[in-house]
Amino acid sequence: MEVEARIVRLELAETFVISRESTDFADVVHVALRHEGVTGYGEAAPVDRYDESPKSAKRFVEEHSELLGDDPFALEDAGERLAAIPGEQAAKAALDAALHDLQGKLLGIPAARLLGVPRSGPPTSWTIWLGDP
């Protein structure tokens, strides 16, 4: 499998404010896995509080991509090899998401269906912030 990782700055629609900080952007790592002409995508959102950064996540993906092996359907094996290395959970999550996306594309089905998850609406996550409503 070919692996590519790049740092991308996402500009936020409005300033995100919590007790520790405020920010107008999020630096994330986009991961692309290519196998047999098909590309699966994942994204890492590293958190400084966990000793992770976009640079460290990108470096992890680049330095440990061989742990994925050659079979995009061997998730358990790849997961065990990645888990043996401490830290960089965001990078590992991005690789996992990219593998699932790649599997779905290779099979011609959405990743949600591959996982047996019904789609009832867009997935959401919400952090209560300190900005104006």
C-alpha positions in Angstrom: 0.0 0.0 0.0 1.1 3.5 -0.7 0.7 5.9 2.2 0.7 9.7 2.1 0.3 12.1 5.0 0.0 15.9 4.9 -0.7 18.6 7.5 -3.7 20.7 6.6 -4.9 23.9 8.3 -8.7 24.1 8.6 -10.0 27.7 9.1 -12.9 27.6 11.6 -16.2 29.4 10.7 -15.9 31.3 14.1 -13.4 31.4 16.9 -13.6 28.4 19.1 -13.2 29.3 22.8 -12.9 27.0 25.8 -11.4 27.7 29.3 -7.8 26.8 28.3 -7.6 28.6 24.9 -9.2 30.0 21.9 -8.4 29.4 18.2 -9.5 30.3 14.7 -8.1 27.2 13.0 -7.3 23.5 13.5 -4.2 21.8 12.1 -5.0 18.2 11.2 -3.3 15.4 9.3 -4.9 14.0 6.2 -3.9 10.4 5.4 -4.4 8.7 2.0 -3.9 4.9 1.5 -3.7 3.6 -2.0 -4.1 0.0 -3.0 -4.8 -1.4 -6.5 -5.6 2.1 -7.8 -8.2 2.9 -5.0 -7.6 5.5 -2.3 -9.0 5.5 1.2 -8.9 8.6 3.4 -8.5 9.3 7.1 -7.9 12.3 9.3 -5.9 12.8 12.5 -6.8 15.6 14.9 -3.9 15.5 17.4 -4.3 17.1 20.8 -1.3 18.8 22.5 -2.6 17.8 25.9 -1.9 14.2 25.0 1.7 15.0 23.8 0.6 14.8 20.1 1.0 17.4 17.4 0.3 17.5 13.6 4.0 17.0 13.0 4.3 14.0 15.3 1.2 12.4 13.8 2.5 12.9 10.3 5.9 11.5 11.3 4.2 8.5 12.9 2.2 7.7 9.8 5.3 8.1 7.5 7.6 6.1 9.8 5.2 3.2 10.6 3.1 2.8 7.5 4.8 -0.6 6.8 3.0 -1.9 9.9 -0.3 -1.8 7.9 1.0 -4.7 5.7 -0.2 -5.3 2.1 -3.7 -6.5 2.9 -6.2 -3.7 3.6 -8.6 -6.3 5.0 -6.2 -7.5 7.7 -7.4 -4.9 10.2 -6.8 -7.0 13.4 -3.2 -7.7 12.4 -2.5 -4.1 11.5 -4.2 -2.9 14.7 -2.1 -5.2 16.8 1.1 -4.0 15.2 0.2 -0.3 15.6 -0.9 -0.9 19.2 2.5 -2.2 20.1 3.9 1.3 19.7 2.9 3.7 22.5 1.2 7.0 21.9 0.1 8.8 18.7 -3.5 7.7 19.0 -4.7 10.4 16.5 -2.4 9.0 13.9 -3.5 5.5 14.6 -7.1 6.5 14.3 -6.5 8.2 11.0 -4.8 5.0 9.6 -7.8 3.0 10.9 -10.3 5.3 9.3 -8.3 5.3 6.0 -8.3 1.5 6.0 -12.0 1.3 6.6 -12.6 3.8 3.8 -10.4 1.9 1.5 -12.2 -1.4 2.3 -15.5 0.1 1.6 -14.3 1.6 -1.7 -12.7 -1.7 -2.8 -16.0 -3.5 -2.0 -18.2 -0.8 -3.5 -20.1 -0.1 -0.3 -20.1 2.8 2.2 -17.8 2.2 5.2 -20.8 2.6 7.5 -22.5 -0.3 5.8 -19.3 -2.3 6.0 -19.3 -1.8 9.7 -23.0 -2.6 10.0 -23.9 0.9 11.3 -27.2 2.3 10.2 -27.1 5.8 8.8 -29.8 7.8 10.6 -28.2 11.2 10.1 -24.9 12.9 10.0 -22.5 11.8 12.7 -21.9 14.6 15.2 -19.7 15.6 18.1 -20.2 18.7 20.2 -18.0 20.5 22.6 -19.6 23.2 24.8 -17.6 26.3 24.2 -17.5 29.7 25.8 -18.3 31.8 22.8 -21.5 33.7 22.1 -24.5 31.6 21.1 
